[in-house]
């Protein structure tokens, strides 16, 4: 109610982190490679590669992610280019930009968000976001022919 929209979002995110540990990649941080997080993580810098989070992944307004994301819950107001697999939900907040596919049982997009890609809200195969080998359980999303549709 009080403060700017950005301040309200920051307070909402801060409350998520009050009860435990989390990782924060701030502005000015550039990371390339693979990363696995057991707890919540917030990215306000640049990340290029593969992210696996067993909890919540937040991409702030200044955050830029290019690559594959596998997590439990994803909340973004930043820029993402790549595919997202979430076992719980994906939430895009203004002014987020997402170019890529989303696979999650729940997907919400706030007015003002740019989304260019595909969405699969099926729940099959999302019970565990990591396989026994610790690799993402993400499966590539099939073509429209797999759904019985012809282009």
ABEGO torsion letter per residue (X at the ends): XBEBAAAAAAAAAAAAAAABBBBBBBBGBBBBEBBBBABBBBBABBBBEBBBBABBBBBBAABBBBEBBBBABBBBABBBBEBBBBAABBBBBOABBBBEBBBBABBBBBBGBBBBEBBBABABGAABABBAAGBBABBBBBBAAAAGBBX
